Amino acid sequence: MAGSSTGDAGGASSPAPAIETRELRKQFGRIVALTGLTMTVRKGEVFGFLGPNGAGKTTAVKLLLGLSAPTAGEGQVLGAPLGDLATRQRIGYLPELFRYQGWMTAREVLALHCELARLPRSSWPAGIDEALELVGLADRSNDRVATFSKGMQQRLGLGVALLGQPDLVVLDEPTSALDPVGRQDVRAIIGALRARGATVFLNSHLLTEVERVCDRVAIVDRGRVVAELGMAELLRESGVRILVTGLPDARAIAGPFGQTRLDGEWLAVDSIADEAVPALVARLVARGGAVHAVVPTRHTLEERFLSLLGTAPDAAAPGDAEPRP
Amino acid sequence: MNRGAILVIARLTLREAFRRRLLWALVGLTFLLVAVTGWLLGKAAELNPLQGGEQQLILSQLLVMIAFMFSFVLTMTAAFAASPAIGPEIENGLLLAVLARPVRRADVLLGRWLGLALVVVGYALAAGYLELAVARLMTGYVPVDPMVAPLYLAGESLILLTLALVFSTRIAPVASGSIAVVGFGLAWMGGIAGGIGDYLNNDSLRNAGTIAHLILPSDTLWRGAMFALEPPSDVLAAAGSQARIFTVSPFFAGTPPPLPWLAWCAVWVVATLAIGVLLLRRREL
């Protein structure tokens, strides 16, 4: 098998990131697909790459893999310049547009990729069996790919990406053709990759999926990263909704505790620390309010995503992301 | 260039050809064709009361026309095997997974070329020698250079294969296949024009032939195949004035292709592949 790194999950102090790009630009004639992509993916993390349709996500993936040459800017993947041939031995890739030789069996496709990846021949049988097992295709390994459903072909593509225990696995919309069981399998596979210390670059528009598996995300819009943020940081930001009556100035009273807004009879307080909630409730009651319900709320990635893209009807508080120029 | 990756892609191409039914259908049709043409040649040799040189000339012309049919089948096979070899695989995403490996675009093009060339040349030689063996068995006719004729036909198909493959990096399969077949026809016509120019000592026609042979040298090799299938020169000399009528036929070559023109064929293939590599490198995936 190709050398797998020990990784340093969450290692912000890691000297060499898995991926680093600076003002990466791609233009197709007059059309600018990427304006200037600047981002850093740390070694050993699961990194979500999000953005609306046409934001340039797949173009960025192709640039990272050397499948396309940038018009300007620079970048490094696993310490080597973009497109470095030898580095590709250490990268697994599932394309968004996945397609494999229909006339071959699943096992033959995997063997072909073992050969293309220049893996030692002695490692092929075990590596192929392991990949087939992981993606749930062990019982169809000798069937022709042409007889596979779309979802099974995507599973095969995932198996291809996992061959040789790559240090970096790039998954472009890996669950687009999968059913809920398949999605759960992909989450488990990503978890196993993280545990092994591999870096996962996940390009997806399924925000709930990203939220479940990623350590950090970058949100890209119109060819530029508009925010890079850690999931833990995002999920820490809690809020509370309180149903309070008999207190017209409830919002003013709650003001010092966080950002407030009224939602019908509900008083919503964002960015409030969990431990401050009892004190807020006590103050509302002390000022004569009748508190009927207290419901904790949490920001979802979707809310943050929509707010950053400026499409949220009720945008979350600004300033807590790190917008990039 | 990475020799290992080229060989992997070439082997993949060979396996694909053998795994698909098209090649086997072609092999079956070839046996049928050889049987039918062998019977036809036998009848021509048996029923024709003509003797000596004239009979040999007629048999040679029949054989050349059968070879022309073979060369057309070969051209079509080469063009339509090569024309979908690159473009559709980019469009359907098949090459994305391959090129994300330590594989250059040049490796894909050259590997595809090598694999298809082995299929087409192998088919050309096997079918060509089989046809010649059957012809000899049925008629006893021995052309001037029977061993070389299938090599020329194989070379001719390589030229068209290269053309279709290079076009397939940029344009749709139907278009690149059609261009190769039309190119084959134009080159053949150009060769005939050049032959007439030689016969009439007309520079314009002669130059048209030369230019056609420079742009697409398939006809150079076709003329080599024709010459190899003709009767030896002593038979032609013995036929005397009867042979003259054949020398003005578009299915007659008075001389084998000169060595510099054969060298040009090799240079043309290398240069065209180099252009193909450049075109593929510049294509956005």
Interface residues (C-beta under 8 A of the other chain):
Chain A: F28 K62 L65 G66 L67 S68 L85 A86 R88 Q89 I91 Y93 P95 L97 F98 R99 Y100 Q101 W103 L112 H113 E115 L116 A117 R118 G157 V160
Chain B: N2 G4 A5 V8 L12 E16 R19 R20 N92 G93 L94 L96 A97 V98 L99 A100 R101 P102 V103 R104 E284 L285
